[in-house]
Amino acid sequence: MHRAVFFCSLFLMVCATMASPSTSFGAAVPIIEPPPDNGRPIVIKVGVYILNLVALDEASQTFTCTGYLTETWQDPRLAFAPGAGQPPLRHYRKLEIWFPLLQFDNSALPRTLSSYQMVGRADGTVRYIEKFAVRLSANLKLRSFPFDSQELGIYVHPFTGQVKRIVLNVDPQSTGISTAPYTPLPLWRTGRVTSRSVPASAAIDRSGPEVSSHVVFEIKVVRNSEYYTFRIFVPLALMVAVSWGVLWIPPDDLNSQLLIAVTTVLTLVAFSVALSNILPPVAYLTFYDAFFLVCFFFILLTVGEALVVHTRPRKFGHAGAVRIRHTTRRVLPVSFVAITLILIFSFIIL
């Protein structure tokens, strides 16, 4: 008897649910097909708000961030007239209505979704917000490393199957970056987020017959160079200065001269090996690479000067060796400073 009453109550509840066309929380009947386009694409406004820059890896040229992805569109089928005392909003779930599927084209790993919200207004406007975490690839320009700045791009593109149906535009109201103290990276200063829409006519297809628009968000970051200045460049310059101690040793004391010069060379090589894991490997010459080579070259010049001055008295006397020594004391430091300024102008200013 109790079992029969239970099944009768369950049957009445199912019938009541099927009879109700919609509730304040969503559509009872799933609407999974896209809205009619009437020959025109569906316009989707997209915004990205960065909450936290988690990491930036120069070696793999990737960066990790968390934030909010916002999508806003119009679906006339979801318009409704709110009843008396009811809020003019409806909350939907992903399996209840159609929503645009977007992807990050430059993602190194699939983005992780932690939570989402999908709200519809009475006029049929739907707003979807998701909190994501993703690792993205970036084409870093490191020629002026470590005095460089970067544009970290986020490329948002429709998922396959929807590229012909929708057009993406930037939503400036939901685009930006947090000013919280945990948002920037330790060695980077974070600037503003810029965005642009690439229309379908400019997004020429390169992988197939489908052509679509996409939006690009770029995070401006500037490297804090003080760390590298005092940990790398100042020690390198001091090593070169130490090697110039050879210029004040008597020309006939070759052992002491070579001891200082060779020790400086070995120290420089060991210093370079120790830094190899923290510097970005790139296929072109950076400012650090050029400065290191200049330091290495001037230390080798000091070794060569010691050998020349030591062998000079045998041919032209002690006075000739002293003249060379006095000349190199002035020429080497001035040349080192001049070449360093040329490198700064060529790699950083230009």
Stockholm file with secondary structure:
# STOCKHOLM 1.0

chainA/1-350         MHRAVFFCSLFLMVCATMASPSTSFGAAVPIIEPPPDNGRPIVIKVGVYILNLVALDEASQTFTCTGYLTETWQDPRLAFAPGAGQPPLRHYRKLEIWFPLLQFDNSALPRTLSSYQMVGRADGTVRYIEKFAVRLSANLKLRSFPFDSQELGIYVHPFTGQVKRIVLNVDPQSTGISTAPYTPLPLWRTGRVTSRSVPASAAIDRSGPEVSSHVVFEIKVVRNSEYYTFRIFVPLALMVAVSWGVLWIPPDDLNSQLLIAVTTVLTLVAFSVALSNILPPVAYLTFYDAFFLVCFFFILLTVGEALVVHTRPRKFGHAGAVRIRHTTRRVLPVSFVAITLILIFSFIIL
#=GR chainA/1-350 SS CHHHHHHHHHHHHHHHHHHCCEETTEESSCBCSCCCCTTSCEEEEEEEEEEEEEEEETTTTEEEEEEEEEEEEECGGGCCCCCTTCCSEEECCTTTBCCCCEEETTBSSCCEEEEEEEEEETTSEEEEEEEEEEEEECCCCCTTTTSCEEEEEEEEEECTTSTTTEEEEECGGGCEECCSTTSSCTTEEEEEEEEEEECTTTSCCSSSSCCCCEEEEEEEEEECTHHHIIIIIHHHHHHHHHHGGGGGSCTTCHHHHHHHHHHHHHHHHHHHHHHTTTSCCCSSCCHHHHHHHHHHHHHHHHHHHHHHHHHHHHHHCHHHHHHHHHHHHHHHHHHHHHHHHHHHIIIIIC
#=GC SS_cons         CHHHHHHHHHHHHHHHHHHCCEETTEESSCBCSCCCCTTSCEEEEEEEEEEEEEEEETTTTEEEEEEEEEEEEECGGGCCCCCTTCCSEEECCTTTBCCCCEEETTBSSCCEEEEEEEEEETTSEEEEEEEEEEEEECCCCCTTTTSCEEEEEEEEEECTTSTTTEEEEECGGGCEECCSTTSSCTTEEEEEEEEEEECTTTSCCSSSSCCCCEEEEEEEEEECTHHHIIIIIHHHHHHHHHHGGGGGSCTTCHHHHHHHHHHHHHHHHHHHHHHTTTSCCCSSCCHHHHHHHHHHHHHHHHHHHHHHHHHHHHHHCHHHHHHHHHHHHHHHHHHHHHHHHHHHIIIIIC
//
